[in-house]
Amino acid sequence: MNDAAPMDAALLATAEAFALPYYAEAHRAYHNAEHVRAVLHALDSRQVLTPVLALAVWGHDLIYDPRKHDNEQRSADVFDGWLTQQGAPADLGADIHALILATRHAEPATTRAEALLIDADLSILGADAEAFAAYDAAIRREYGHVPGLLYRVGRKKILRGFLERERIFTTPEFAGLEAQARVNLAGTIAKL
């Protein structure tokens, strides 16, 4: 990560203004601006939020179509194009691109910044039972086009994937969420 790149509040504010219309799309019940702000808060409250991470958070779910499987790639591409238009250095764009792709949750993080972003993005899994239930209901609304049986099968597979990991949260800053996340995931899988 190149946090030494010149960053200022203006670029972050411009990123927010650029991203907000994407996060306001009507089909988003969970992957919206509230989610982005929750991820920012999760990082900031642990005193690990950097300008690069903040930009990656704003870019990580720009494109969100529950019918597609390339949302992170498309989000990274759109945000990279926007950063280029803003005159951001190429290495900054590359760093943010890699961070956004890390939120696919398909592979282990390769940098501390990726690990922090992944953990912050998944922090809802370790939320209290009420917040987790609201998240789970919002995800179901986003996948309203999927018939019940198919949704339950797919959702179980995804949640089991997290539950079967040796550790869901890989950074010390988020390790305290592990036990509650396992309770939440196991409870939801049992209900599906």
C-alpha positions in Angstrom: 0.0 0.0 0.0 1.2 3.4 -0.8 -0.3 5.6 1.9 2.3 8.2 1.2 0.6 9.2 -2.0 -0.7 12.7 -1.8 -4.3 12.5 -0.5 -6.6 15.1 0.7 -10.0 15.6 2.1 -11.2 17.0 -1.3 -10.4 13.7 -3.1 -12.3 11.7 -0.5 -15.2 14.1 -0.6 -15.3 13.9 -4.4 -15.1 10.1 -4.2 -18.2 10.1 -1.9 -20.1 12.4 -4.2 -19.2 10.2 -7.2 -20.1 7.0 -5.4 -23.4 8.0 -3.7 -25.6 7.7 -6.7 -24.5 4.1 -7.3 -25.2 3.2 -3.7 -28.7 4.9 -3.9 -29.9 2.5 -6.6 -33.4 1.2 -5.7 -32.5 -2.6 -5.8 -29.9 -2.2 -3.0 -31.3 -3.3 0.4 -27.9 -3.9 2.0 -25.1 -2.9 -0.4 -25.9 0.8 -0.1 -24.4 3.9 1.4 -25.3 2.7 4.9 -23.1 -0.4 4.4 -20.3 1.8 3.1 -20.5 4.1 6.1 -20.6 1.0 8.4 -17.4 -0.3 6.9 -15.7 3.1 7.2 -16.8 3.2 10.8 -15.6 -0.3 11.5 -12.1 0.7 10.3 -12.1 4.2 11.9 -13.3 3.0 15.3 -10.3 0.6 15.3 -8.0 3.4 14.3 -6.9 1.7 11.1 -8.7 3.8 8.5 -6.3 5.3 5.9 -7.1 7.5 2.9 -6.4 4.6 0.6 -8.7 2.3 2.6 -11.4 5.0 2.6 -11.2 5.3 -1.2 -11.4 1.5 -1.6 -14.4 1.3 0.7 -16.2 3.9 -1.4 -15.4 2.0 -4.6 -15.8 -1.6 -3.4 -19.5 -2.1 -4.2 -20.1 0.6 -6.8 -21.5 -2.0 -9.2 -23.9 -4.3 -7.5 -26.2 -6.6 -9.5 -27.2 -9.7 -7.6 -27.7 -11.5 -10.9 -24.0 -11.1 -11.8 -20.8 -12.6 -10.4 -18.3 -10.0 -11.5 -19.5 -7.0 -9.4 -16.1 -6.5 -7.7 -14.2 -6.5 -11.0 -16.7 -4.1 -12.6 -16.6 -1.9 -9.4 -12.8 -1.8 -9.5 -12.8 -0.9 -13.2 -15.3 1.9 -12.8 -13.5 3.3 -9.8 -10.1 3.0 -11.5 -11.5 5.0 -14.4 -12.8 7.7 -12.0 -9.5 7.9 -10.2 -7.7 8.3 -13.5 -10.0 11.1 -14.4 -9.2 12.8 -11.1 -5.5 12.6 -11.9 -4.7 10.1 -9.2 -1.3 8.4 -9.5 -1.3 5.1 -11.3 0.2 3.2 -8.3 -2.7 4.5 -6.1 -5.2 3.3 -8.6 -3.5 -0.1 -8.7 -3.5 -0.4 -4.9 -7.2 0.5 -4.7 -8.0 -1.8 -7.6 -6.4 -4.7 -5.7 -8.2 -3.8 -2.5 -11.6 -3.8 -4.2 -10.9 -7.2 -5.8 -10.0 -8.5 -2.3 -13.7 -8.0 -1.3 -14.7 -10.9 -3.5 -13.8 -13.0 -0.4 -12.5 -15.7 -2.7 -8.9 -15.8 -1.6 -6.9 -15.0 1.5 -5.7 -11.4 1.8 -2.1 -10.8 0.6 -1.6 -7.5 2.4 -2.5 -6.1 5.8 -4.7 -3.5 4.1 -6.6 -6.2 2.2 -7.1 -8.1 5.4 -8.4 -5.0 7.2 -10.8 -4.2 4.4 -12.1 -7.8 4.2 -12.6 -8.0 7.9 -14.4 -4.6 7.9 -16.6 -5.7 5.0 -17.5 -8.9 6.9 -17.9 -7.2 10.3 -21.7 -7.4 10.0 -21.3 -11.2 10.5 -20.2 -10.5 14.0 -22.9 -7.9 14.8 -25.5 -8.4 17.5 -28.3 -10.7 16.7 -30.8 -7.9 15.8 -28.4 -6.2 13.4 -27.4 -9.5 11.8 -31.0 -10.5 11.3 -31.6 -7.1 9.6 -28.6 -7.7 7.3 -29.8 -11.2 6.5 -33.3 -9.9 5.6 -31.8 -7.2 3.4 -29.7 -9.8 1.5 -32.8 -11.8 0.9 -34.6 -8.7 -0.5 -31.6 -8.2 -2.8 -32.0 -11.7 -4.0 -35.8 -11.6 -4.2 -35.6 -12.8 -7.8 -34.3 -16.2 -6.6 -36.9 -18.8 -5.7 -37.0 -19.8 -2.1 -35.5 -23.2 -2.3 -32.7 -22.1 -4.6 -32.0 -19.1 -2.3 -31.8 -21.3 0.8 -29.4 -23.8 -0.9 -27.2 -21.0 -2.2 -27.3 -19.0 1.0 -26.4 -22.0 3.1 -23.4 -22.7 0.9 -22.1 -19.2 1.2 -22.6 -19.0 5.0 -21.1 -22.4 5.5 -18.1 -21.3 3.6 -17.5 -18.6 6.1 -18.2 -20.8 9.1 -15.8 -23.5 7.8 -12.9 -21.1 7.8 -10.3 -21.6 10.5 -10.8 -17.9 11.2 -13.4 -15.6 9.7 -11.5 -12.5 10.9 -7.8 -12.5 10.3 -6.7 -9.2 11.9 -6.3 -8.6 15.6 -8.6 -5.5 15.3 -11.6 -7.6 14.3 -10.8 -10.9 16.1 -13.3 -10.0 18.8 -16.2 -10.5 16.4 -15.3 -14.1 15.7 -17.4 -15.8 18.4 -20.6 -13.8 17.6 -20.1 -14.3 13.9 -20.0 -18.1 14.4 -23.2 -17.9 16.5 -24.9 -15.8 13.9 -23.9 -18.0 11.0 -24.7 -21.3 12.6 -28.1 -20.0 13.7 -29.0 -18.7 10.3 -27.9 -21.9 8.6 -30.0 -23.9 11.0 -33.1 -21.8 10.1 -32.5 -22.1 6.4 
